[in-house]
Structure formats: structure tokens, C-alpha cells
Amino acid sequence: MVSGKGGTGKTSFTACMATLFKKKVLADCDVDAANLNLLLNADVVEEHNFVSGHKAAINRDICISCGGCREVCRYQAISEDYRVDGFSCEGCGACFYRCPAGAVTFAKALCGHFFVGKTKKQEYAVFAELLPGAENSGKLVTAVRKKALEIALEKGSKIILTDGPPGIGCTVIASLTGASFVVFVTEPTVSGVHDLKRVMELSRHFKLPGAVVINKSDLNRSYSNEIVFLCLERGFNLLGSIPYEPLVSQAQRQAKTILEYAPDCAASNAIRQIHRKLNRRLETL
Amino acid sequence: MKVVIASGKGGTGKTTVAVNLAWFLANCGRKVQYIDCDVEEPNGNFFISAHFSKRISAFVMLPVVDQQKCTSCGECSAKCRFNAIVRLPGNTMIFPELCHGCGLCLLVCPAKAISEDEREIGIIESGMGWGGISFVHGVLNIGEPMPKPLIRKVKEQGLSDHIQIIDAPPGTSCSFVETISDADLVILVTEPTPFGLHDLKISEEVARARGKSIRVVINKDNGTFRPLEKFLEDRRLKITARLPENRKVAEVYSKGDILLEELPDYREHFSSIAAEVFRQSENLEHSPNGVLP
């Protein structure tokens, strides 16, 4: 599930699909704002360190203050008094190779953790936590994806449901890699439509088939219609529309999906219909 | 004065707060510049009604190997931390999407066979919106993984004699860190749900580690959400405004309209956010080295 724009309802929708699909593995690829497990409430059964890339550090007892490192660093990560700013350092190693005194150390960096969780229904979910402000988020997504695939193969699950991140950058590209089908969760707003077009183009770039879900569909009729036209124009199916439902935010507060909180509301009915359609579509793949 | 509007979680209302704060400040007669740093999905222009008068390409440096001079020694590919160079017999290949443009390969090549060229990763557009608001945003090319260098270049367009309202990308990773790197004030927009709170905690931690002044705006407020209130108390975070949840707000947003024009009731909330901006800006002027205490 991707959206381009944030906050269109990817995670809530993924959690709903999670309650409806049988025999699946879940993966939360929004690694720097991972929220899916707040709804799933899975118990952590495995925890892994995510070590990726390097960070430079300068031993100031050995440093001869020649300025060579500051000259070669393109990220302005080294201060005048030769301290490395860990947030700015991209771990390229230029300072390490340039330093004539051997004062730069270049250790592997811990960028976050990823977890395997087991839900009440004995199903598996993989999710991660990037350390605040850390680099290499795309690679952490890849780690989550691979772990989910490994579990799916081991347990014989046919479906991996992936909650993707917003945007179109490295984490989204990493989430789409290896996908068989993309669900675009969008909303009928000027931003939603604009961002949908960009993420559709990205999916085209990777030649992925996909379909669209319009969330909060009755907020704006004319943008809803525009999305329907966009689907026709770009050759994506419309899976369905979910009406704006104020109960959704109340359900979220109790860490529940709308299907659990208000199973009979119009939004829940629409979601179940979308699931049936999506299920049929996935079976044709 | 640089004010960053950020959130961690997507869709909490960053753009809504940024746009309406810019509108409010412009109506107070201030010089305002809107800088959209959400280069993956820039939307501010729809709300500011920006007319672009300038469009430039944004480049990063990309190594170019002179295959004639290259001895296929493999130093560059062995040293590149981003796996962006692969040595094949008689051909050293560069993978542009993986390259961070660090220049290390140039340093380590014993044959001096590597030089650099520019590679476009996106565009920067600037112009004017309503109320005389200066506008600038970056648009990342589709398929381009790294937004950070583009964000840096967008911020370079900042006008120092303006109040800069900077719309941050969602998330809490390197794009967010880059956006707030030189901010004078970070306004975190959150919503009273477990999602909003979870992501607020991470973005607050990053902004705090960067030594930023932080204020919080609660959007889609619909009564007390205890865990959020408790976190804010524990962290001694100041709530600058609570914007009530209202379907009409979402409808106004959907059309790309200005909330404060359509629903004037919300003006008082933005007046308190603006007051906070003015207070910070005065502190900034009175501090001897231009750094906030």
C-alpha cells in the first residue's frame, strides 16, 4: 500500500486488510514512523540490530589539526575544532582516507532495529524502528521486506501485505522492489491527487500493476471524479471508495480498526467490499 | 527567521498549518517566504497560488571514469561505501542512483582517471503567491531515491530578511534532519491518536538532539487524549494551539483553499502561533550571536 501523500489512511487500511486476508505476513515499511503495530499489537518474538553504513569519529589526541578532513568532507560534517556531527556525516570515508595521522576511526553504524511480532491470531508481522534521524532507511526497508519474505516462504503464506511509507524517495522505491501488486490509497484533495500521480508514475517506472482505493471519498466530489478519470487514463482499476467516517479517529484512539470498532458503518462495509475485489484481483496474478 | 513546520506522521496538517501561518503573517504586514521542503510530494504551491517566475535544475556531482586512463585496479569500487562503483574487466561502471557524490573515488584513484560531472536530480521553482508571499519549492525527479541534496539546495533559496515558513517532509529520517538543520523554531503538528503521538515522540527527540526550540500544535483536536497530554507535560512542551477537528476543515483543504478565509473562527488559533513566532524572532534579534538561548 502506498499513497504519495501522507495521512491518506494507508496504515488503517492495511490493518483492516490484515483482519480480512487469511494466511498472510504483514510488513510495515514506513520505518521512520512505524505505526502498524500500534493497531496489530503483536508480541515481539525476534529482535534484530540493523547495522548499516559507517560513521566517522576523530580522536582528538591523535589529530594534528591539518584540516585535510574538513577539505575533503562534502557534507560540512566536521567542525573547526574537529568534531564530527553524526547527523551530517553520510559515512563516505573521505576523511578516513585523507587523514595523514590516522586520527579518524570509521566504525559500522547501528541505524535501528527490526522486529518479528506474532499477533493474537498467531500470524507474523515484521516492523522496524529507525533510530531517530538515522540514515539508510531504504536499506532498513529492504531488511524488513526480506525478513517478511523469509517468514512467508517458511510458513507457506501466499500474501505479504506491506504498509508503505509516504513520498516517492528511497524508502518507497525499496518498498516497491519485489512487489507483485500495488494498492494506491488516496484521498480526493488537491494534494492527494497530485501526489497520487507521482507515485503512479514511480510504479510505472517499475512496471508494477496496481489499483486504487479512494479514502474519505465524499470529502470532495470533483476530485473523487478526477481520481476515477485518472484510473481510466493510466490503466489502473478502482477497487472502491470509502466514505469519510468520523468514527475512524475514535477507533484509532483505542488502537482499533474501524472494522472492529464499528463493523456496521458505511466505511466498514466499503472496506469489506474492497477486500473481496482485491482478493479476486490478486488471485489472477 | 526560519520556522519549520514538521510532524513525523504524514497527514497531520503540516501544510495546513504552514499555509495558514504564512497567510496570517502576510496579513500582519510581514515579509513572508514559503519554502516547501517536501520535495518528494510538494503541495504548498496549490494553496499559496504560486506563480513561478524562475525554474532551475538542481544537480549533484557524479563521477565519470575515463576508461582510457582507468587501469581497472578496483580501488574506487573497493573503497566506495555506497556500492556505487563496480569494476568489470576493461570497464568501471557507476550507478548514479546509489552515488552520494562524496568524491572519495576521485581521491583514491591512483591513475587520476575519475572526474566529475553534474547530474540533475530535480528542479527548484520560485515565484510569488497571493498577499506578496515569496514561494520556493523543490520537485524531486521520479525514480530518484535521494531527496536530501535537493532539500539543501531549496533552503539555499531562503531570503534572510523574510520570515521563512518551511514545510517539512513527513518522516523522521535524514530528510527531516536536513530540513530542520538551521531552523530557529520547529513547530511540530500532531494529532491526538496513538499514531500521532508515536511519531511526535521520535521527531521531538530528533529536534531536541539538534538543540531546537520546539512548539506543538495539536490538530484535529476532539477532546483529551491522555497519553498525549502526559507526554507533553513530561517533556515540558508548550502547546501553541489546538485546532478543533471539523469535517469542514478537511473540505476546505481538499479544494486547496485557505482555512482562515473560509472559516474565520480558526484565526484566533493562528494568532497565538504567530505570537509565538514573533516572540522567538525578538529573542533572536536580542541575542548577541544570533543564537537562541
Chai-1 contact restraints between the chains, C-beta under 6 A:
chainA,res_idxA,chainB,res_idxB,connection_type,confidence,min_distance_angstrom,max_distance_angstrom,comment,restraint_id
A,G4,B,E41,contact,1.0,0.0,6.0,A-B,restraint_1
A,K5,B,E41,contact,1.0,0.0,6.0,A-B,restraint_2
A,G6,B,G10,contact,1.0,0.0,6.0,A-B,restraint_3
A,G6,B,G11,contact,1.0,0.0,6.0,A-B,restraint_4
A,G6,B,P170,contact,1.0,0.0,6.0,A-B,restraint_5
A,G7,B,G10,contact,1.0,0.0,6.0,A-B,restraint_6
A,G7,B,G11,contact,1.0,0.0,6.0,A-B,restraint_7
A,D32,B,G171,contact,1.0,0.0,6.0,A-B,restraint_8
A,D32,B,T172,contact,1.0,0.0,6.0,A-B,restraint_9
A,D32,B,S173,contact,1.0,0.0,6.0,A-B,restraint_10
A,A33,B,G8,contact,1.0,0.0,6.0,A-B,restraint_11
A,A33,B,K9,contact,1.0,0.0,6.0,A-B,restraint_12
A,A33,B,G171,contact,1.0,0.0,6.0,A-B,restraint_13
A,A33,B,D199,contact,1.0,0.0,6.0,A-B,restraint_14
A,N35,B,F195,contact,1.0,0.0,6.0,A-B,restraint_15
A,N35,B,H198,contact,1.0,0.0,6.0,A-B,restraint_16
A,L38,B,P194,contact,1.0,0.0,6.0,A-B,restraint_17
A,R74,B,C102,contact,1.0,0.0,6.0,A-B,restraint_18
A,R74,B,G103,contact,1.0,0.0,6.0,A-B,restraint_19
A,F87,B,V177,contact,1.0,0.0,6.0,A-B,restraint_20
A,E90,B,H100,contact,1.0,0.0,6.0,A-B,restraint_21
A,G91,B,R81,contact,1.0,0.0,6.0,A-B,restraint_22
A,C92,B,R81,contact,1.0,0.0,6.0,A-B,restraint_23
A,C92,B,C102,contact,1.0,0.0,6.0,A-B,restraint_24
A,C92,B,L104,contact,1.0,0.0,6.0,A-B,restraint_25
A,G93,B,R81,contact,1.0,0.0,6.0,A-B,restraint_26
A,G93,B,L104,contact,1.0,0.0,6.0,A-B,restraint_27
A,A94,B,C102,contact,1.0,0.0,6.0,A-B,restraint_28
A,A94,B,L104,contact,1.0,0.0,6.0,A-B,restraint_29
A,L130,B,S173,contact,1.0,0.0,6.0,A-B,restraint_30
A,P132,B,T172,contact,1.0,0.0,6.0,A-B,restraint_31
A,P132,B,I202,contact,1.0,0.0,6.0,A-B,restraint_32
A,P132,B,E205,contact,1.0,0.0,6.0,A-B,restraint_33
A,P132,B,V206,contact,1.0,0.0,6.0,A-B,restraint_34
A,G133,B,V177,contact,1.0,0.0,6.0,A-B,restraint_35
A,G133,B,V206,contact,1.0,0.0,6.0,A-B,restraint_36
A,E135,B,C174,contact,1.0,0.0,6.0,A-B,restraint_37
A,S137,B,S173,contact,1.0,0.0,6.0,A-B,restraint_38
A,P166,B,G10,contact,1.0,0.0,6.0,A-B,restraint_39
A,P166,B,P170,contact,1.0,0.0,6.0,A-B,restraint_40
A,G167,B,E40,contact,1.0,0.0,6.0,A-B,restraint_41
A,G167,B,E41,contact,1.0,0.0,6.0,A-B,restraint_42
A,I168,B,E40,contact,1.0,0.0,6.0,A-B,restraint_43
A,G169,B,E40,contact,1.0,0.0,6.0,A-B,restraint_44
A,G169,B,P145,contact,1.0,0.0,6.0,A-B,restraint_45
A,G169,B,P147,contact,1.0,0.0,6.0,A-B,restraint_46
A,C170,B,P145,contact,1.0,0.0,6.0,A-B,restraint_47
A,I173,B,P145,contact,1.0,0.0,6.0,A-B,restraint_48
A,T189,B,Y253,contact,1.0,0.0,6.0,A-B,restraint_49
A,T189,B,S254,contact,1.0,0.0,6.0,A-B,restraint_50
A,V190,B,F46,contact,1.0,0.0,6.0,A-B,restraint_51
A,V190,B,G256,contact,1.0,0.0,6.0,A-B,restraint_52
A,S191,B,N43,contact,1.0,0.0,6.0,A-B,restraint_53
A,D195,B,E41,contact,1.0,0.0,6.0,A-B,restraint_54
A,E201,B,I142,contact,1.0,0.0,6.0,A-B,restraint_55
A,L202,B,I142,contact,1.0,0.0,6.0,A-B,restraint_56
A,H205,B,G143,contact,1.0,0.0,6.0,A-B,restraint_57
A,L219,B,A250,contact,1.0,0.0,6.0,A-B,restraint_58
A,L219,B,E251,contact,1.0,0.0,6.0,A-B,restraint_59
A,L219,B,S254,contact,1.0,0.0,6.0,A-B,restraint_60
A,N220,B,S254,contact,1.0,0.0,6.0,A-B,restraint_61
A,Q252,B,T193,contact,1.0,0.0,6.0,A-B,restraint_62
A,R253,B,T193,contact,1.0,0.0,6.0,A-B,restraint_63
A,A255,B,P194,contact,1.0,0.0,6.0,A-B,restraint_64
